[in-house]
Amino acid sequence: MGEYLAYIHCKNSMYRQENGKWAHAWAGLEEGVADYGEIMTALKDIGFKGYLSIEDLRSKVTPEDKVARGIAYLKQLRQSAERVMPI
């Protein structure tokens, strides 16, 4: 998407077994299926300068904690020199 990419919603989810069946659950940015280390590496590679919006949909975490943890995690990834590449 290159120059057309200006705004990204950051959210995550996971799957876990409940009563012998797989169930969907919302997750924090650092613990779900989407690998934000890989995502941030890709965004750095294209020189992304747009906005990241945290959309944490977990119901058992306070809004303040969701935002604080999400911001801290994304800042840590942005400032890191580590390159996280897909397997």
PDB file of N, CA, C and O in Angstrom, chain B, residues numbered from 101:
ATOM      1  N   MET B 101       0.818  -1.187   0.000  1.00  0.00           N
ATOM      2  CA  MET B 101       0.000   0.000   0.000  1.00  0.00           C
ATOM      3  C   MET B 101       0.868   1.259   0.000  1.00  0.00           C
ATOM      4  O   MET B 101       0.417   2.342  -0.374  1.00  0.00           O
ATOM      5  N   GLY B 102       2.105   1.095   0.422  1.00  0.00           N
ATOM      6  CA  GLY B 102       3.069   2.176   0.324  1.00  0.00           C
ATOM      7  C   GLY B 102       2.591   3.517   0.834  1.00  0.00           C
ATOM      8  O   GLY B 102       2.208   3.650   1.996  1.00  0.00           O
ATOM      9  N   GLU B 103       2.615   4.508  -0.035  1.00  0.00           N
ATOM     10  CA  GLU B 103       2.281   5.877   0.345  1.00  0.00           C
ATOM     11  C   GLU B 103       0.816   6.051   0.745  1.00  0.00           C
ATOM     12  O   GLU B 103       0.463   7.085   1.313  1.00  0.00           O
ATOM     13  N   TYR B 104      -0.031   5.090   0.470  1.00  0.00           N
ATOM     14  CA  TYR B 104      -1.452   5.185   0.815  1.00  0.00           C
ATOM     15  C   TYR B 104      -1.741   4.713   2.238  1.00  0.00           C
ATOM     16  O   TYR B 104      -2.846   4.911   2.743  1.00  0.00           O
ATOM     17  N   LEU B 105      -0.773   4.101   2.875  1.00  0.00           N
ATOM     18  CA  LEU B 105      -0.946   3.610   4.239  1.00  0.00           C
ATOM     19  C   LEU B 105      -0.671   4.746   5.214  1.00  0.00           C
ATOM     20  O   LEU B 105       0.456   5.232   5.307  1.00  0.00           O
ATOM     21  N   ALA B 106      -1.707   5.168   5.944  1.00  0.00           N
ATOM     22  CA  ALA B 106      -1.553   6.320   6.822  1.00  0.00           C
ATOM     23  C   ALA B 106      -2.048   6.073   8.241  1.00  0.00           C
ATOM     24  O   ALA B 106      -1.743   6.849   9.146  1.00  0.00           O
ATOM     25  N   TYR B 107      -2.811   4.997   8.444  1.00  0.00           N
ATOM     26  CA  TYR B 107      -3.481   4.803   9.731  1.00  0.00           C
ATOM     27  C   TYR B 107      -3.694   3.311   9.947  1.00  0.00           C
ATOM     28  O   TYR B 107      -4.245   2.635   9.078  1.00  0.00           O
ATOM     29  N   ILE B 108      -3.268   2.794  11.086  1.00  0.00           N
ATOM     30  CA  ILE B 108      -3.382   1.366  11.355  1.00  0.00           C
ATOM     31  C   ILE B 108      -4.059   1.146  12.702  1.00  0.00           C
ATOM     32  O   ILE B 108      -3.664   1.734  13.708  1.00  0.00           O
ATOM     33  N   HIS B 109      -5.080   0.296  12.714  1.00  0.00           N
ATOM     34  CA  HIS B 109      -5.721  -0.122  13.966  1.00  0.00           C
ATOM     35  C   HIS B 109      -4.938  -1.315  14.494  1.00  0.00           C
ATOM     36  O   HIS B 109      -4.792  -2.315  13.791  1.00  0.00           O
ATOM     37  N   CYS B 110      -4.434  -1.228  15.712  1.00  0.00           N
ATOM     38  CA  CYS B 110      -3.646  -2.296  16.321  1.00  0.00           C
ATOM     39  C   CYS B 110      -4.503  -3.038  17.346  1.00  0.00           C
ATOM     40  O   CYS B 110      -4.848  -2.490  18.393  1.00  0.00           O
ATOM     41  N   LYS B 111      -4.835  -4.265  17.038  1.00  0.00           N
ATOM     42  CA  LYS B 111      -5.568  -5.107  17.970  1.00  0.00           C
ATOM     43  C   LYS B 111      -5.066  -6.527  17.788  1.00  0.00           C
ATOM     44  O   LYS B 111      -4.347  -6.816  16.832  1.00  0.00           O
ATOM     45  N   ASN B 112      -5.438  -7.410  18.697  1.00  0.00           N
ATOM     46  CA  ASN B 112      -4.950  -8.770  18.620  1.00  0.00           C
ATOM     47  C   ASN B 112      -5.973  -9.715  19.218  1.00  0.00           C
ATOM     48  O   ASN B 112      -6.815  -9.317  20.022  1.00  0.00           O
ATOM     49  N   SER B 113      -5.886 -10.965  18.815  1.00  0.00           N
ATOM     50  CA  SER B 113      -6.757 -11.997  19.368  1.00  0.00           C
ATOM     51  C   SER B 113      -5.991 -13.312  19.423  1.00  0.00           C
ATOM     52  O   SER B 113      -4.896 -13.442  18.876  1.00  0.00           O
ATOM     53  N   MET B 114      -6.590 -14.269  20.089  1.00  0.00           N
ATOM     54  CA  MET B 114      -5.968 -15.587  20.216  1.00  0.00           C
ATOM     55  C   MET B 114      -7.068 -16.643  20.195  1.00  0.00           C
ATOM     56  O   MET B 114      -8.256 -16.327  20.254  1.00  0.00           O
ATOM     57  N   TYR B 115      -6.654 -17.877  20.110  1.00  0.00           N
ATOM     58  CA  TYR B 115      -7.571 -19.010  20.190  1.00  0.00           C
ATOM     59  C   TYR B 115      -7.108 -19.902  21.325  1.00  0.00           C
ATOM     60  O   TYR B 115      -5.913 -20.136  21.505  1.00  0.00           O
ATOM     61  N   ARG B 116      -8.053 -20.388  22.073  1.00  0.00           N
ATOM     62  CA  ARG B 116      -7.730 -21.296  23.174  1.00  0.00           C
ATOM     63  C   ARG B 116      -8.815 -22.354  23.253  1.00  0.00           C
ATOM     64  O   ARG B 116      -9.927 -22.168  22.757  1.00  0.00           O
ATOM     65  N   GLN B 117      -8.475 -23.460  23.882  1.00  0.00           N
ATOM     66  CA  GLN B 117      -9.449 -24.540  24.010  1.00  0.00           C
ATOM     67  C   GLN B 117     -10.299 -24.350  25.257  1.00  0.00           C
ATOM     68  O   GLN B 117      -9.786 -24.135  26.355  1.00  0.00           O
ATOM     69  N   GLU B 118     -11.605 -24.434  25.061  1.00  0.00           N
ATOM     70  CA  GLU B 118     -12.565 -24.367  26.158  1.00  0.00           C
ATOM     71  C   GLU B 118     -13.548 -25.507  25.972  1.00  0.00           C
ATOM     72  O   GLU B 118     -14.230 -25.585  24.950  1.00  0.00           O
ATOM     73  N   ASN B 119     -13.624 -26.383  26.946  1.00  0.00           N
ATOM     74  CA  ASN B 119     -14.535 -27.532  26.886  1.00  0.00           C
ATOM     75  C   ASN B 119     -14.320 -28.380  25.637  1.00  0.00           C
ATOM     76  O   ASN B 119     -15.279 -28.851  25.025  1.00  0.00           O
ATOM     77  N   GLY B 120     -13.064 -28.570  25.265  1.00  0.00           N
ATOM     78  CA  GLY B 120     -12.724 -29.410  24.118  1.00  0.00           C
ATOM     79  C   GLY B 120     -12.912 -28.747  22.761  1.00  0.00           C
ATOM     80  O   GLY B 120     -12.732 -29.402  21.735  1.00  0.00           O
ATOM     81  N   LYS B 121     -13.269 -27.465  22.727  1.00  0.00           N
ATOM     82  CA  LYS B 121     -13.467 -26.759  21.461  1.00  0.00           C
ATOM     83  C   LYS B 121     -12.577 -25.519  21.440  1.00  0.00           C
ATOM     84  O   LYS B 121     -12.227 -24.965  22.482  1.00  0.00           O
ATOM     85  N   TRP B 122     -12.223 -25.103  20.236  1.00  0.00           N
ATOM     86  CA  TRP B 122     -11.441 -23.887  20.088  1.00  0.00           C
ATOM     87  C   TRP B 122     -12.362 -22.684  20.191  1.00  0.00           C
ATOM     88  O   TRP B 122     -13.432 -22.654  19.583  1.00  0.00           O
ATOM     89  N   ALA B 123     -11.938 -21.693  20.962  1.00  0.00           N
ATOM     90  CA  ALA B 123     -12.724 -20.474  21.150  1.00  0.00           C
ATOM     91  C   ALA B 123     -11.858 -19.251  20.881  1.00  0.00           C
ATOM     92  O   ALA B 123     -10.669 -19.230  21.196  1.00  0.00           O
ATOM     93  N   HIS B 124     -12.474 -18.243  20.298  1.00  0.00           N
ATOM     94  CA  HIS B 124     -11.802 -16.975  20.022  1.00  0.00           C
ATOM     95  C   HIS B 124     -11.800 -16.129  21.286  1.00  0.00           C
ATOM     96  O   HIS B 124     -12.782 -16.122  22.029  1.00  0.00           O
ATOM     97  N   ALA B 125     -10.708 -15.416  21.537  1.00  0.00           N
ATOM     98  CA  ALA B 125     -10.630 -14.488  22.671  1.00  0.00           C
ATOM     99  C   ALA B 125      -9.785 -13.293  22.249  1.00  0.00           C
ATOM    100  O   ALA B 125      -8.801 -13.447  21.525  1.00  0.00           O
ATOM    101  N   TRP B 126     -10.169 -12.108  22.701  1.00  0.00           N
ATOM    102  CA  TRP B 126      -9.362 -10.919  22.442  1.00  0.00           C
ATOM    103  C   TRP B 126      -8.112 -10.978  23.305  1.00  0.00           C
ATOM    104  O   TRP B 126      -8.131 -11.548  24.395  1.00  0.00           O
ATOM    105  N   ALA B 127      -7.027 -10.390  22.820  1.00  0.00           N
ATOM    106  CA  ALA B 127      -5.737 -10.453  23.507  1.00  0.00           C
ATOM    107  C   ALA B 127      -5.057  -9.092  23.466  1.00  0.00           C
ATOM    108  O   ALA B 127      -5.413  -8.229  22.664  1.00  0.00           O
ATOM    109  N   GLY B 128      -4.075  -8.915  24.341  1.00  0.00           N
ATOM    110  CA  GLY B 128      -3.236  -7.720  24.296  1.00  0.00           C
ATOM    111  C   GLY B 128      -2.342  -7.777  23.063  1.00  0.00           C
ATOM    112  O   GLY B 128      -2.164  -8.840  22.468  1.00  0.00           O
ATOM    113  N   LEU B 129      -1.789  -6.647  22.687  1.00  0.00           N
ATOM    114  CA  LEU B 129      -0.966  -6.582  21.480  1.00  0.00           C
ATOM    115  C   LEU B 129       0.211  -7.546  21.523  1.00  0.00           C
ATOM    116  O   LEU B 129       0.609  -8.090  20.493  1.00  0.00           O
ATOM    117  N   GLU B 130       0.771  -7.759  22.719  1.00  0.00           N
ATOM    118  CA  GLU B 130       1.979  -8.574  22.838  1.00  0.00           C
ATOM    119  C   GLU B 130       1.714 -10.068  22.940  1.00  0.00           C
ATOM    120  O   GLU B 130       2.669 -10.845  22.977  1.00  0.00           O
ATOM    121  N   GLU B 131       0.459 -10.504  22.986  1.00  0.00           N
ATOM    122  CA  GLU B 131       0.210 -11.919  23.276  1.00  0.00           C
ATOM    123  C   GLU B 131      -0.671 -12.654  22.285  1.00  0.00           C
ATOM    124  O   GLU B 131      -0.927 -13.840  22.494  1.00  0.00           O
ATOM    125  N   GLY B 132      -1.139 -12.046  21.248  1.00  0.00           N
ATOM    126  CA  GLY B 132      -2.065 -12.696  20.338  1.00  0.00           C
ATOM    127  C   GLY B 132      -1.415 -13.280  19.099  1.00  0.00           C
ATOM    128  O   GLY B 132      -0.198 -13.458  19.040  1.00  0.00           O
ATOM    129  N   VAL B 133      -2.241 -13.572  18.118  1.00  0.00           N
ATOM    130  CA  VAL B 133      -1.810 -14.208  16.879  1.00  0.00           C
ATOM    131  C   VAL B 133      -0.954 -13.263  16.028  1.00  0.00           C
ATOM    132  O   VAL B 133       0.051 -13.687  15.456  1.00  0.00           O
ATOM    133  N   ALA B 134      -1.341 -12.002  15.942  1.00  0.00           N
ATOM    134  CA  ALA B 134      -0.572 -11.035  15.150  1.00  0.00           C
ATOM    135  C   ALA B 134       0.754 -10.745  15.855  1.00  0.00           C
ATOM    136  O   ALA B 134       0.776 -10.435  17.046  1.00  0.00           O
ATOM    137  N   ASP B 135       1.842 -10.847  15.121  1.00  0.00           N
ATOM    138  CA  ASP B 135       3.176 -10.617  15.673  1.00  0.00           C
ATOM    139  C   ASP B 135       3.560  -9.160  15.405  1.00  0.00           C
ATOM    140  O   ASP B 135       4.000  -8.814  14.308  1.00  0.00           O
ATOM    141  N   TYR B 136       3.389  -8.321  16.416  1.00  0.00           N
ATOM    142  CA  TYR B 136       3.665  -6.901  16.224  1.00  0.00           C
ATOM    143  C   TYR B 136       5.149  -6.604  16.072  1.00  0.00           C
ATOM    144  O   TYR B 136       5.501  -5.532  15.577  1.00  0.00           O
ATOM    145  N   GLY B 137       6.023  -7.501  16.473  1.00  0.00           N
ATOM    146  CA  GLY B 137       7.442  -7.342  16.164  1.00  0.00           C
ATOM    147  C   GLY B 137       7.664  -7.375  14.657  1.00  0.00           C
ATOM    148  O   GLY B 137       8.384  -6.541  14.109  1.00  0.00           O
ATOM    149  N   GLU B 138       7.037  -8.348  13.990  1.00  0.00           N
ATOM    150  CA  GLU B 138       7.112  -8.447  12.532  1.00  0.00           C
ATOM    151  C   GLU B 138       6.446  -7.242  11.873  1.00  0.00           C
ATOM    152  O   GLU B 138       6.973  -6.675  10.916  1.00  0.00           O
ATOM    153  N   ILE B 139       5.294  -6.865  12.390  1.00  0.00           N
ATOM    154  CA  ILE B 139       4.550  -5.745  11.806  1.00  0.00           C
ATOM    155  C   ILE B 139       5.367  -4.456  11.900  1.00  0.00           C
ATOM    156  O   ILE B 139       5.462  -3.713  10.923  1.00  0.00           O
ATOM    157  N   MET B 140       5.954  -4.189  13.059  1.00  0.00           N
ATOM    158  CA  MET B 140       6.747  -2.967  13.221  1.00  0.00           C
ATOM    159  C   MET B 140       7.999  -2.998  12.358  1.00  0.00           C
ATOM    160  O   MET B 140       8.411  -1.961  11.839  1.00  0.00           O
ATOM    161  N   THR B 141       8.615  -4.165  12.193  1.00  0.00           N
ATOM    162  CA  THR B 141       9.775  -4.278  11.312  1.00  0.00           C
ATOM    163  C   THR B 141       9.374  -3.896   9.887  1.00  0.00           C
ATOM    164  O   THR B 141      10.086  -3.146   9.219  1.00  0.00           O
ATOM    165  N   ALA B 142       8.236  -4.411   9.425  1.00  0.00           N
ATOM    166  CA  ALA B 142       7.762  -4.099   8.074  1.00  0.00           C
ATOM    167  C   ALA B 142       7.447  -2.611   7.933  1.00  0.00           C
ATOM    168  O   ALA B 142       7.759  -2.004   6.908  1.00  0.00           O
ATOM    169  N   LEU B 143       6.835  -2.027   8.954  1.00  0.00           N
ATOM    170  CA  LEU B 143       6.504  -0.591   8.899  1.00  0.00           C
ATOM    171  C   LEU B 143       7.766   0.266   8.875  1.00  0.00           C
ATOM    172  O   LEU B 143       7.822   1.268   8.163  1.00  0.00           O
ATOM    173  N   LYS B 144       8.779  -0.126   9.651  1.00  0.00           N
ATOM    174  CA  LYS B 144      10.048   0.607   9.622  1.00  0.00           C
ATOM    175  C   LYS B 144      10.687   0.506   8.240  1.00  0.00           C
ATOM    176  O   LYS B 144      11.234   1.482   7.727  1.00  0.00           O
ATOM    177  N   ASP B 145      10.611  -0.686   7.643  1.00  0.00           N
ATOM    178  CA  ASP B 145      11.231  -0.906   6.332  1.00  0.00           C
ATOM    179  C   ASP B 145      10.641  -0.007   5.256  1.00  0.00           C
ATOM    180  O   ASP B 145      11.351   0.382   4.329  1.00  0.00           O
ATOM    181  N   ILE B 146       9.361   0.331   5.356  1.00  0.00           N
ATOM    182  CA  ILE B 146       8.742   1.182   4.335  1.00  0.00           C
ATOM    183  C   ILE B 146       8.727   2.646   4.744  1.00  0.00           C
ATOM    184  O   ILE B 146       8.212   3.491   4.011  1.00  0.00           O
ATOM    185  N   GLY B 147       9.294   2.955   5.922  1.00  0.00           N
ATOM    186  CA  GLY B 147       9.351   4.343   6.373  1.00  0.00           C
ATOM    187  C   GLY B 147       7.998   4.886   6.807  1.00  0.00           C
ATOM    188  O   GLY B 147       7.718   6.073   6.642  1.00  0.00           O
ATOM    189  N   PHE B 148       7.158   4.018   7.362  1.00  0.00           N
ATOM    190  CA  PHE B 148       5.812   4.423   7.797  1.00  0.00           C
ATOM    191  C   PHE B 148       5.890   5.565   8.795  1.00  0.00           C
ATOM    192  O   PHE B 148       6.623   5.487   9.781  1.00  0.00           O
ATOM    193  N   LYS B 149       5.136   6.625   8.539  1.00  0.00           N
ATOM    194  CA  LYS B 149       5.099   7.804   9.416  1.00  0.00           C
ATOM    195  C   LYS B 149       3.672   8.117   9.870  1.00  0.00           C
ATOM    196  O   LYS B 149       3.415   9.187  10.421  1.00  0.00           O
ATOM    197  N   GLY B 150       2.759   7.199   9.641  1.00  0.00           N
ATOM    198  CA  GLY B 150       1.356   7.434   9.963  1.00  0.00           C
ATOM    199  C   GLY B 150       1.024   7.155  11.419  1.00  0.00           C
ATOM    200  O   GLY B 150       1.908   7.093  12.275  1.00  0.00           O
ATOM    201  N   TYR B 151      -0.253   6.989  11.681  1.00  0.00           N
ATOM    202  CA  TYR B 151      -0.766   6.798  13.035  1.00  0.00           C
ATOM    203  C   TYR B 151      -1.029   5.331  13.332  1.00  0.00           C
ATOM    204  O   TYR B 151      -1.427   4.562  12.456  1.00  0.00           O
ATOM    205  N   LEU B 152      -0.797   4.960  14.590  1.00  0.00           N
ATOM    206  CA  LEU B 152      -1.165   3.646  15.099  1.00  0.00           C
ATOM    207  C   LEU B 152      -2.246   3.864  16.148  1.00  0.00           C
ATOM    208  O   LEU B 152      -2.055   4.643  17.082  1.00  0.00           O
ATOM    209  N   SER B 153      -3.363   3.193  16.004  1.00  0.00           N
ATOM    210  CA  SER B 153      -4.477   3.324  16.930  1.00  0.00           C
ATOM    211  C   SER B 153      -4.646   2.011  17.694  1.00  0.00           C
ATOM    212  O   SER B 153      -4.786   0.948  17.090  1.00  0.00           O
ATOM    213  N   ILE B 154      -4.632   2.093  19.016  1.00  0.00           N
ATOM    214  CA  ILE B 154      -4.784   0.887  19.832  1.00  0.00           C
ATOM    215  C   ILE B 154      -6.262   0.580  19.981  1.00  0.00           C
ATOM    216  O   ILE B 154      -7.044   1.425  20.417  1.00  0.00           O
ATOM    217  N   GLU B 155      -6.633  -0.628  19.617  1.00  0.00           N
ATOM    218  CA  GLU B 155      -8.018  -1.077  19.686  1.00  0.00           C
ATOM    219  C   GLU B 155      -8.046  -2.378  20.479  1.00  0.00           C
ATOM    220  O   GLU B 155      -8.227  -3.453  19.908  1.00  0.00           O
ATOM    221  N   ASP B 156      -7.871  -2.282  21.765  1.00  0.00           N
ATOM    222  CA  ASP B 156      -7.821  -3.434  22.664  1.00  0.00           C
ATOM    223  C   ASP B 156      -9.243  -3.762  23.104  1.00  0.00           C
ATOM    224  O   ASP B 156      -9.867  -2.977  23.818  1.00  0.00           O
ATOM    225  N   LEU B 157      -9.751  -4.895  22.691  1.00  0.00           N
ATOM    226  CA  LEU B 157     -11.151  -5.241  22.921  1.00  0.00           C
ATOM    227  C   LEU B 157     -11.379  -6.181  24.105  1.00  0.00           C
ATOM    228  O   LEU B 157     -12.476  -6.713  24.274  1.00  0.00           O
ATOM    229  N   ARG B 158     -10.349  -6.385  24.921  1.00  0.00           N
ATOM    230  CA  ARG B 158     -10.530  -7.235  26.101  1.00  0.00           C
ATOM    231  C   ARG B 158     -11.482  -6.558  27.081  1.00  0.00           C
ATOM    232  O   ARG B 158     -11.418  -5.345  27.280  1.00  0.00           O
ATOM    233  N   SER B 159     -12.359  -7.342  27.688  1.00  0.00           N
ATOM    234  CA  SER B 159     -13.362  -6.768  28.587  1.00  0.00           C
ATOM    235  C   SER B 159     -12.932  -6.769  30.050  1.00  0.00           C
ATOM    236  O   SER B 159     -13.503  -6.034  30.856  1.00  0.00           O
ATOM    237  N   LYS B 160     -11.945  -7.572  30.405  1.00  0.00           N
ATOM    238  CA  LYS B 160     -11.559  -7.679  31.816  1.00  0.00           C
ATOM    239  C   LYS B 160     -10.327  -6.855  32.179  1.00  0.00           C
ATOM    240  O   LYS B 160      -9.701  -7.085  33.214  1.00  0.00           O
ATOM    241  N   VAL B 161      -9.987  -5.903  31.330  1.00  0.00           N
ATOM    242  CA  VAL B 161      -8.844  -5.027  31.564  1.00  0.00           C
ATOM    243  C   VAL B 161      -9.360  -3.587  31.498  1.00  0.00           C
ATOM    244  O   VAL B 161     -10.154  -3.249  30.619  1.00  0.00           O
ATOM    245  N   THR B 162      -8.912  -2.752  32.418  1.00  0.00           N
ATOM    246  CA  THR B 162      -9.393  -1.364  32.421  1.00  0.00           C
ATOM    247  C   THR B 162      -8.912  -0.624  31.174  1.00  0.00           C
ATOM    248  O   THR B 162      -7.848  -0.933  30.638  1.00  0.00           O
ATOM    249  N   PRO B 163      -9.687   0.344  30.717  1.00  0.00           N
ATOM    250  CA  PRO B 163      -9.257   1.126  29.542  1.00  0.00           C
ATOM    251  C   PRO B 163      -7.892   1.786  29.750  1.00  0.00           C
ATOM    252  O   PRO B 163      -7.082   1.844  28.826  1.00  0.00           O
ATOM    253  N   GLU B 164      -7.642   2.278  30.953  1.00  0.00           N
ATOM    254  CA  GLU B 164      -6.358   2.926  31.245  1.00  0.00           C
ATOM    255  C   GLU B 164      -5.198   1.949  31.089  1.00  0.00           C
ATOM    256  O   GLU B 164      -4.152   2.301  30.545  1.00  0.00           O
ATOM    257  N   ASP B 165      -5.387   0.713  31.571  1.00  0.00           N
ATOM    258  CA  ASP B 165      -4.333  -0.297  31.476  1.00  0.00           C
ATOM    259  C   ASP B 165      -4.131  -0.729  30.024  1.00  0.00           C
ATOM    260  O   ASP B 165      -2.997  -0.913  29.582  1.00  0.00           O
ATOM    261  N   LYS B 166      -5.216  -0.888  29.292  1.00  0.00           N
ATOM    262  CA  LYS B 166      -5.115  -1.267  27.880  1.00  0.00           C
ATOM    263  C   LYS B 166      -4.261  -0.253  27.113  1.00  0.00           C
ATOM    264  O   LYS B 166      -3.335  -0.617  26.388  1.00  0.00           O
ATOM    265  N   VAL B 167      -4.594   1.013  27.289  1.00  0.00           N
ATOM    266  CA  VAL B 167      -3.890   2.075  26.548  1.00  0.00           C
ATOM    267  C   VAL B 167      -2.438   2.184  27.005  1.00  0.00           C
ATOM    268  O   VAL B 167      -1.529   2.262  26.178  1.00  0.00           O
ATOM    269  N   ALA B 168      -2.219   2.189  28.322  1.00  0.00           N
ATOM    270  CA  ALA B 168      -0.853   2.324  28.842  1.00  0.00           C
ATOM    271  C   ALA B 168       0.038   1.174  28.373  1.00  0.00           C
ATOM    272  O   ALA B 168       1.162   1.404  27.928  1.00  0.00           O
ATOM    273  N   ARG B 169      -0.452  -0.047  28.468  1.00  0.00           N
ATOM    274  CA  ARG B 169       0.343  -1.216  28.048  1.00  0.00           C
ATOM    275  C   ARG B 169       0.562  -1.218  26.546  1.00  0.00           C
ATOM    276  O   ARG B 169       1.657  -1.520  26.073  1.00  0.00           O
ATOM    277  N   GLY B 170      -0.482  -0.880  25.794  1.00  0.00           N
ATOM    278  CA  GLY B 170      -0.364  -0.853  24.336  1.00  0.00           C
ATOM    279  C   GLY B 170       0.635   0.178  23.861  1.00  0.00           C
ATOM    280  O   GLY B 170       1.464  -0.110  22.998  1.00  0.00           O
ATOM    281  N   ILE B 171       0.564   1.388  24.419  1.00  0.00           N
ATOM    282  CA  ILE B 171       1.507   2.450  24.040  1.00  0.00           C
ATOM    283  C   ILE B 171       2.930   2.047  24.394  1.00  0.00           C
ATOM    284  O   ILE B 171       3.841   2.197  23.579  1.00  0.00           O
ATOM    285  N   ALA B 172       3.125   1.539  25.601  1.00  0.00           N
ATOM    286  CA  ALA B 172       4.472   1.137  26.032  1.00  0.00           C
ATOM    287  C   ALA B 172       5.036   0.055  25.118  1.00  0.00           C
ATOM    288  O   ALA B 172       6.207   0.103  24.742  1.00  0.00           O
ATOM    289  N   TYR B 173       4.212  -0.911  24.764  1.00  0.00           N
ATOM    290  CA  TYR B 173       4.667  -2.017  23.914  1.00  0.00           C
ATOM    291  C   TYR B 173       5.030  -1.513  22.512  1.00  0.00           C
ATOM    292  O   TYR B 173       6.081  -1.875  21.981  1.00  0.00           O
ATOM    293  N   LEU B 174       4.182  -0.692  21.916  1.00  0.00           N
ATOM    294  CA  LEU B 174       4.473  -0.185  20.576  1.00  0.00           C
ATOM    295  C   LEU B 174       5.695   0.729  20.566  1.00  0.00           C
ATOM    296  O   LEU B 174       6.483   0.694  19.621  1.00  0.00           O
ATOM    297  N   LYS B 175       5.862   1.542  21.601  1.00  0.00           N
ATOM    298  CA  LYS B 175       7.054   2.392  21.695  1.00  0.00           C
ATOM    299  C   LYS B 175       8.316   1.551  21.809  1.00  0.00           C
ATOM    300  O   LYS B 175       9.331   1.852  21.181  1.00  0.00           O
ATOM    301  N   GLN B 176       8.248   0.495  22.615  1.00  0.00           N
ATOM    302  CA  GLN B 176       9.395  -0.410  22.777  1.00  0.00           C
ATOM    303  C   GLN B 176       9.780  -1.007  21.424  1.00  0.00           C
ATOM    304  O   GLN B 176      10.962  -1.061  21.082  1.00  0.00           O
ATOM    305  N   LEU B 177       8.795  -1.452  20.660  1.00  0.00           N
ATOM    306  CA  LEU B 177       9.072  -2.042  19.349  1.00  0.00           C
ATOM    307  C   LEU B 177       9.628  -0.997  18.386  1.00  0.00           C
ATOM    308  O   LEU B 177      10.555  -1.281  17.627  1.00  0.00           O
ATOM    309  N   ARG B 178       9.070   0.196  18.414  1.00  0.00           N
ATOM    310  CA  ARG B 178       9.520   1.250  17.508  1.00  0.00           C
ATOM    311  C   ARG B 178      10.971   1.634  17.776  1.00  0.00           C
ATOM    312  O   ARG B 178      11.731   1.890  16.843  1.00  0.00           O
ATOM    313  N   GLN B 179      11.352   1.674  19.046  1.00  0.00           N
ATOM    314  CA  GLN B 179      12.695   2.097  19.422  1.00  0.00           C
ATOM    315  C   GLN B 179      13.726   0.980  19.311  1.00  0.00           C
ATOM    316  O   GLN B 179      14.927   1.247  19.315  1.00  0.00           O
ATOM    317  N   SER B 180      13.279  -0.246  19.214  1.00  0.00           N
ATOM    318  CA  SER B 180      14.183  -1.390  19.160  1.00  0.00           C
ATOM    319  C   SER B 180      14.883  -1.480  17.802  1.00  0.00           C
ATOM    320  O   SER B 180      14.281  -1.230  16.758  1.00  0.00           O
ATOM    321  N   ALA B 181      16.152  -1.838  17.841  1.00  0.00           N
ATOM    322  CA  ALA B 181      16.904  -2.057  16.602  1.00  0.00           C
ATOM    323  C   ALA B 181      16.730  -3.490  16.100  1.00  0.00           C
ATOM    324  O   ALA B 181      17.168  -3.819  14.998  1.00  0.00           O
ATOM    325  N   GLU B 182      16.097  -4.337  16.898  1.00  0.00           N
ATOM    326  CA  GLU B 182      15.889  -5.742  16.512  1.00  0.00           C
ATOM    327  C   GLU B 182      14.966  -5.832  15.311  1.00  0.00           C
ATOM    328  O   GLU B 182      13.950  -5.141  15.230  1.00  0.00           O
ATOM    329  N   ARG B 183      15.342  -6.693  14.387  1.00  0.00           N
ATOM    330  CA  ARG B 183      14.498  -6.959  13.214  1.00  0.00           C
ATOM    331  C   ARG B 183      13.818  -8.306  13.421  1.00  0.00           C
ATOM    332  O   ARG B 183      14.487  -9.336  13.513  1.00  0.00           O
ATOM    333  N   VAL B 184      12.506  -8.300  13.491  1.00  0.00           N
ATOM    334  CA  VAL B 184      11.743  -9.531  13.668  1.00  0.00           C
ATOM    335  C   VAL B 184      11.183  -9.916  12.296  1.00  0.00           C
ATOM    336  O   VAL B 184      10.353  -9.211  11.722  1.00  0.00           O
ATOM    337  N   MET B 185      11.654 -11.033  11.800  1.00  0.00           N
ATOM    338  CA  MET B 185      11.255 -11.469  10.470  1.00  0.00           C
ATOM    339  C   MET B 185      10.356 -12.709  10.551  1.00  0.00           C
ATOM    340  O   MET B 185      10.455 -13.485  11.502  1.00  0.00           O
ATOM    341  N   PRO B 186       9.475 -12.897   9.552  1.00  0.00           N
ATOM    342  CA  PRO B 186       8.620 -14.078   9.565  1.00  0.00           C
ATOM    343  C   PRO B 186       9.425 -15.364   9.491  1.00  0.00           C
ATOM    344  O   PRO B 186      10.524 -15.406   8.936  1.00  0.00           O
ATOM    345  N   ILE B 187       8.860 -16.385  10.053  1.00  0.00           N
ATOM    346  CA  ILE B 187       9.553 -17.691  10.048  1.00  0.00           C
ATOM    347  C   ILE B 187       9.478 -18.307   8.671  1.00  0.00           C
ATOM    348  O   ILE B 187       9.997 -19.402   8.455  1.00  0.00           O
TER     349      ILE B 187
END
